[in-house]
Amino acid sequence: MADRYLVPRRLDDPELIGFWTIDEFAGLLVPFAWGILSQHIIIGTGLSVMTWFALRKAKASGAGSKLVHAAYWYLPGSFLGLKATPPSHCRLLAG
């Protein structure tokens, strides 16, 4: 009876390309492509590894949410496209 249905073990896993998430793969791809195009493959590979390591550490410490909060606070309201929140320059709201 239990063999009839396939139940995934983890539903919240991110989409992977190889061993990396999409943002980590982009962080690997850009420096590596620069290294190939500029004929500095070893430097590009080293920058790719450092970028991947930095992205992994930043994601673990929650830097992504801090970046979104800073973007809301310092950038114009149209940047994030939020329509349900008040503008960040309004400090006192009547309510």
C-alpha positions in Angstrom: 0.0 0.0 0.0 2.8 2.4 0.8 4.5 1.8 -2.5 1.8 3.4 -4.5 2.7 7.0 -3.7 6.0 8.8 -4.0 6.4 11.3 -1.1 9.4 13.6 -1.4 11.5 13.7 1.8 12.3 17.4 1.7 9.9 19.9 0.1 11.9 23.1 0.8 15.1 22.2 -0.9 16.2 24.9 -3.4 16.6 24.1 -7.1 20.2 22.9 -7.9 22.5 23.1 -10.8 25.0 20.4 -10.2 26.0 20.8 -6.5 25.1 24.5 -6.3 22.0 26.6 -5.9 21.2 29.0 -8.8 22.7 32.1 -7.1 25.8 30.2 -6.1 26.1 28.9 -9.7 25.8 32.4 -11.1 28.5 33.5 -8.6 30.7 30.8 -9.9 29.9 31.3 -13.6 30.6 35.1 -13.9 34.3 35.1 -12.6 35.0 31.8 -14.4 33.6 33.2 -17.7 35.7 36.4 -17.2 38.8 34.2 -16.6 38.2 32.3 -19.8 37.5 35.4 -21.9 40.5 37.3 -20.6 42.8 34.1 -20.8 43.4 34.1 -17.1 41.7 30.8 -16.3 43.5 30.1 -13.0 42.6 33.6 -11.7 39.0 33.2 -12.8 38.8 29.8 -11.1 40.2 31.2 -7.9 37.8 34.2 -8.0 35.0 31.7 -8.6 35.9 29.7 -5.5 36.2 32.8 -3.4 32.8 34.2 -4.7 31.1 30.8 -4.0 32.6 30.7 -0.4 31.5 34.3 0.3 28.0 33.7 -1.1 27.7 30.6 1.0 28.8 32.5 4.2 26.5 35.4 3.4 23.5 33.2 2.9 24.2 31.4 6.2 24.4 34.6 8.2 21.2 36.1 6.7 22.8 38.8 4.7 20.2 38.5 1.9 17.4 39.8 4.2 19.7 42.6 5.5 20.3 43.6 1.8 16.5 43.8 1.2 16.0 45.8 4.3 18.7 48.3 3.4 17.3 48.5 -0.2 13.8 49.4 1.3 15.3 52.0 3.6 17.8 53.8 1.3 16.5 53.3 -2.3 13.4 54.9 -3.9 10.1 53.1 -3.3 9.8 52.0 -6.9 13.0 49.9 -6.7 11.4 47.0 -4.9 8.0 47.5 -6.3 6.2 47.2 -3.0 2.7 48.7 -3.1 1.2 47.7 0.2 3.9 49.2 2.4 4.3 52.9 3.3 7.3 54.8 1.9 10.4 54.6 4.1 10.7 58.4 4.5 7.3 58.5 6.4 8.4 58.1 10.0 5.1 59.0 11.8 1.9 57.4 10.5 -1.6 58.4 11.5 -3.7 55.5 11.9 
